[in-house]
Amino acid sequence: MLSRLEPMRKFVHVLRRHQQAVVALIDTRGINRVVRMVNNRASDYRNLDAFSDMIYLAAGDLDLPEQIPERFRTL
């Protein structure tokens, strides 16, 4: 908004008005990218639950070695 260029000021004003929609679009595209990546890794899943589990596994911040009990760890 400190710019002396009127088109820049107008752009910032529009961006601020639609900030929530822009953030939602960025988040959605990020999720779509993860889904495409998981789908390309393995082209055939036995059911939808297995596919959704792989999406959650790829998109989440799950630390798998931390989830395995100490007595079952081999490394």
Distance bins in CASP14 RR format, pairs under 12 A and 6 or more apart:
PFRMAT RR
TARGET T0000
AUTHOR 0000-0000-0000
RMODE 2
METHOD distances of the structure
MODEL  1
1 8 0 0 0 0 1 0 0 0 0 0 0
1 9 1 0 1 0 0 0 0 0 0 0 0
1 10 0 0 0 0 0 1 0 0 0 0 0
1 11 0 0 0 0 0 1 0 0 0 0 0
1 12 1 0 1 0 0 0 0 0 0 0 0
1 13 1 0 0 1 0 0 0 0 0 0 0
1 14 0 0 0 0 0 1 0 0 0 0 0
1 15 0 0 0 0 0 1 0 0 0 0 0
1 16 0 0 0 0 1 0 0 0 0 0 0
2 8 0 0 0 0 1 0 0 0 0 0 0
2 9 0 0 0 0 1 0 0 0 0 0 0
2 12 0 0 0 0 1 0 0 0 0 0 0
3 9 1 0 1 0 0 0 0 0 0 0 0
3 10 0 0 0 0 0 1 0 0 0 0 0
3 11 0 0 0 0 1 0 0 0 0 0 0
3 12 1 0 0 1 0 0 0 0 0 0 0
3 13 0 0 0 0 0 1 0 0 0 0 0
5 11 0 0 0 0 1 0 0 0 0 0 0
5 12 0 0 0 0 0 1 0 0 0 0 0
6 12 0 0 0 0 0 1 0 0 0 0 0
6 13 0 0 0 0 0 1 0 0 0 0 0
7 13 0 0 0 0 0 1 0 0 0 0 0
7 14 0 0 0 0 0 1 0 0 0 0 0
8 14 0 0 0 0 0 1 0 0 0 0 0
8 15 0 0 0 0 0 1 0 0 0 0 0
9 15 0 0 0 0 0 1 0 0 0 0 0
9 16 0 0 0 0 0 1 0 0 0 0 0
10 16 0 0 0 0 0 1 0 0 0 0 0
10 17 0 0 0 0 0 1 0 0 0 0 0
11 17 0 0 0 0 0 1 0 0 0 0 0
11 18 0 0 0 0 0 1 0 0 0 0 0
11 22 0 0 0 0 0 1 0 0 0 0 0
12 18 0 0 0 0 0 1 0 0 0 0 0
12 19 0 0 0 0 0 1 0 0 0 0 0
13 19 0 0 0 0 0 1 0 0 0 0 0
14 21 0 0 0 0 0 1 0 0 0 0 0
14 22 0 0 0 0 1 0 0 0 0 0 0
15 21 0 0 0 0 0 1 0 0 0 0 0
15 22 1 0 0 1 0 0 0 0 0 0 0
15 23 0 0 0 0 0 1 0 0 0 0 0
16 22 0 0 0 0 1 0 0 0 0 0 0
16 23 0 0 0 0 0 1 0 0 0 0 0
18 24 0 0 0 0 1 0 0 0 0 0 0
18 25 0 0 0 0 1 0 0 0 0 0 0
19 25 0 0 0 0 0 1 0 0 0 0 0
19 26 0 0 0 0 0 1 0 0 0 0 0
20 26 0 0 0 0 0 1 0 0 0 0 0
20 27 0 0 0 0 0 1 0 0 0 0 0
21 27 0 0 0 0 0 1 0 0 0 0 0
21 28 0 0 0 0 0 1 0 0 0 0 0
22 28 0 0 0 0 0 1 0 0 0 0 0
22 29 0 0 0 0 0 1 0 0 0 0 0
23 29 0 0 0 0 0 1 0 0 0 0 0
23 30 0 0 0 0 0 1 0 0 0 0 0
24 30 0 0 0 0 0 1 0 0 0 0 0
24 31 0 0 0 0 0 1 0 0 0 0 0
25 31 0 0 0 0 0 1 0 0 0 0 0
25 32 0 0 0 0 0 1 0 0 0 0 0
26 32 0 0 0 0 0 1 0 0 0 0 0
26 33 0 0 0 0 0 1 0 0 0 0 0
27 33 0 0 0 0 0 1 0 0 0 0 0
27 34 0 0 0 0 0 1 0 0 0 0 0
27 59 0 0 0 0 0 1 0 0 0 0 0
28 34 0 0 0 0 0 1 0 0 0 0 0
28 35 0 0 0 0 0 1 0 0 0 0 0
29 35 0 0 0 0 0 1 0 0 0 0 0
29 36 0 0 0 0 0 1 0 0 0 0 0
30 36 0 0 0 0 1 0 0 0 0 0 0
30 37 0 0 0 0 1 0 0 0 0 0 0
30 55 0 0 0 0 0 1 0 0 0 0 0
30 58 0 0 0 0 0 1 0 0 0 0 0
30 59 0 0 0 0 1 0 0 0 0 0 0
31 37 0 0 0 0 0 1 0 0 0 0 0
31 38 0 0 0 0 0 1 0 0 0 0 0
31 55 0 0 0 0 1 0 0 0 0 0 0
31 56 0 0 0 0 0 1 0 0 0 0 0
31 58 0 0 0 0 0 1 0 0 0 0 0
31 59 1 0 0 1 0 0 0 0 0 0 0
31 60 0 0 0 0 0 1 0 0 0 0 0
32 38 0 0 0 0 0 1 0 0 0 0 0
32 39 0 0 0 0 0 1 0 0 0 0 0
32 55 0 0 0 0 0 1 0 0 0 0 0
32 59 0 0 0 0 0 1 0 0 0 0 0
33 39 0 0 0 0 0 1 0 0 0 0 0
33 40 0 0 0 0 0 1 0 0 0 0 0
33 55 0 0 0 0 0 1 0 0 0 0 0
33 58 0 0 0 0 0 1 0 0 0 0 0
33 59 0 0 0 0 1 0 0 0 0 0 0
34 40 0 0 0 0 0 1 0 0 0 0 0
34 41 0 0 0 0 0 1 0 0 0 0 0
34 51 0 0 0 0 0 1 0 0 0 0 0
34 52 0 0 0 0 0 1 0 0 0 0 0
34 54 0 0 0 0 1 0 0 0 0 0 0
34 55 1 0 0 1 0 0 0 0 0 0 0
34 56 0 0 0 0 1 0 0 0 0 0 0
34 57 0 0 0 0 0 1 0 0 0 0 0
34 58 1 0 1 0 0 0 0 0 0 0 0
34 59 1 0 1 0 0 0 0 0 0 0 0
34 60 0 0 0 0 1 0 0 0 0 0 0
35 41 0 0 0 0 0 1 0 0 0 0 0
35 51 0 0 0 0 1 0 0 0 0 0 0
35 52 0 0 0 0 1 0 0 0 0 0 0
35 54 0 0 0 0 1 0 0 0 0 0 0
35 55 1 0 1 0 0 0 0 0 0 0 0
35 56 0 0 0 0 0 1 0 0 0 0 0
35 58 0 0 0 0 1 0 0 0 0 0 0
35 59 0 0 0 0 1 0 0 0 0 0 0
36 43 0 0 0 0 0 1 0 0 0 0 0
36 55 0 0 0 0 0 1 0 0 0 0 0
36 58 0 0 0 0 0 1 0 0 0 0 0
36 59 0 0 0 0 0 1 0 0 0 0 0
37 54 0 0 0 0 1 0 0 0 0 0 0
37 55 0 0 0 0 1 0 0 0 0 0 0
37 57 0 0 0 0 0 1 0 0 0 0 0
37 58 1 0 0 1 0 0 0 0 0 0 0
37 59 0 0 0 0 1 0 0 0 0 0 0
38 45 0 0 0 0 1 0 0 0 0 0 0
38 50 0 0 0 0 0 1 0 0 0 0 0
38 51 1 0 0 1 0 0 0 0 0 0 0
38 52 0 0 0 0 1 0 0 0 0 0 0
38 53 0 0 0 0 1 0 0 0 0 0 0
38 54 1 0 1 0 0 0 0 0 0 0 0
38 55 1 0 1 0 0 0 0 0 0 0 0
38 56 0 0 0 0 1 0 0 0 0 0 0
38 57 0 0 0 0 1 0 0 0 0 0 0
38 58 1 0 1 0 0 0 0 0 0 0 0
38 59 0 0 0 0 1 0 0 0 0 0 0
38 60 0 0 0 0 0 1 0 0 0 0 0
39 45 0 0 0 0 1 0 0 0 0 0 0
39 51 1 0 0 1 0 0 0 0 0 0 0
39 52 0 0 0 0 0 1 0 0 0 0 0
39 54 0 0 0 0 1 0 0 0 0 0 0
39 55 0 0 0 0 1 0 0 0 0 0 0
39 58 0 0 0 0 0 1 0 0 0 0 0
40 54 0 0 0 0 0 1 0 0 0 0 0
40 58 0 0 0 0 0 1 0 0 0 0 0
41 51 0 0 0 0 0 1 0 0 0 0 0
41 54 1 0 0 1 0 0 0 0 0 0 0
41 55 0 0 0 0 0 1 0 0 0 0 0
41 57 0 0 0 0 0 1 0 0 0 0 0
41 58 0 0 0 0 1 0 0 0 0 0 0
42 50 0 0 0 0 1 0 0 0 0 0 0
42 51 0 0 0 0 1 0 0 0 0 0 0
42 53 0 0 0 0 0 1 0 0 0 0 0
42 54 1 0 0 1 0 0 0 0 0 0 0
42 55 0 0 0 0 0 1 0 0 0 0 0
42 58 0 0 0 0 0 1 0 0 0 0 0
43 51 0 0 0 0 0 1 0 0 0 0 0
44 50 0 0 0 0 1 0 0 0 0 0 0
44 51 0 0 0 0 1 0 0 0 0 0 0
44 54 0 0 0 0 0 1 0 0 0 0 0
45 51 1 0 1 0 0 0 0 0 0 0 0
45 52 0 0 0 0 1 0 0 0 0 0 0
45 53 0 0 0 0 1 0 0 0 0 0 0
45 54 1 0 0 1 0 0 0 0 0 0 0
45 55 0 0 0 0 0 1 0 0 0 0 0
46 53 0 0 0 0 0 1 0 0 0 0 0
46 54 0 0 0 0 0 1 0 0 0 0 0
47 53 0 0 0 0 1 0 0 0 0 0 0
47 54 0 0 0 0 0 1 0 0 0 0 0
48 54 0 0 0 0 0 1 0 0 0 0 0
48 55 0 0 0 0 0 1 0 0 0 0 0
49 55 0 0 0 0 0 1 0 0 0 0 0
49 56 0 0 0 0 0 1 0 0 0 0 0
50 56 0 0 0 0 0 1 0 0 0 0 0
50 57 0 0 0 0 0 1 0 0 0 0 0
51 57 0 0 0 0 0 1 0 0 0 0 0
51 58 0 0 0 0 0 1 0 0 0 0 0
52 58 0 0 0 0 0 1 0 0 0 0 0
52 59 0 0 0 0 0 1 0 0 0 0 0
53 59 0 0 0 0 0 1 0 0 0 0 0
53 60 0 0 0 0 0 1 0 0 0 0 0
53 62 0 0 0 0 0 1 0 0 0 0 0
54 60 0 0 0 0 0 1 0 0 0 0 0
54 62 0 0 0 0 0 1 0 0 0 0 0
56 62 0 0 0 0 1 0 0 0 0 0 0
57 63 0 0 0 0 0 1 0 0 0 0 0
57 64 0 0 0 0 1 0 0 0 0 0 0
57 67 0 0 0 0 0 1 0 0 0 0 0
58 64 0 0 0 0 0 1 0 0 0 0 0
61 67 0 0 0 0 0 1 0 0 0 0 0
62 68 0 0 0 0 0 1 0 0 0 0 0
64 73 0 0 0 0 0 1 0 0 0 0 0
64 75 0 0 0 0 0 1 0 0 0 0 0
65 72 0 0 0 0 0 1 0 0 0 0 0
65 73 1 0 0 1 0 0 0 0 0 0 0
65 74 0 0 0 0 0 1 0 0 0 0 0
65 75 1 0 0 1 0 0 0 0 0 0 0
66 73 0 0 0 0 0 1 0 0 0 0 0
67 73 0 0 0 0 0 1 0 0 0 0 0
68 74 0 0 0 0 1 0 0 0 0 0 0
68 75 0 0 0 0 1 0 0 0 0 0 0
END
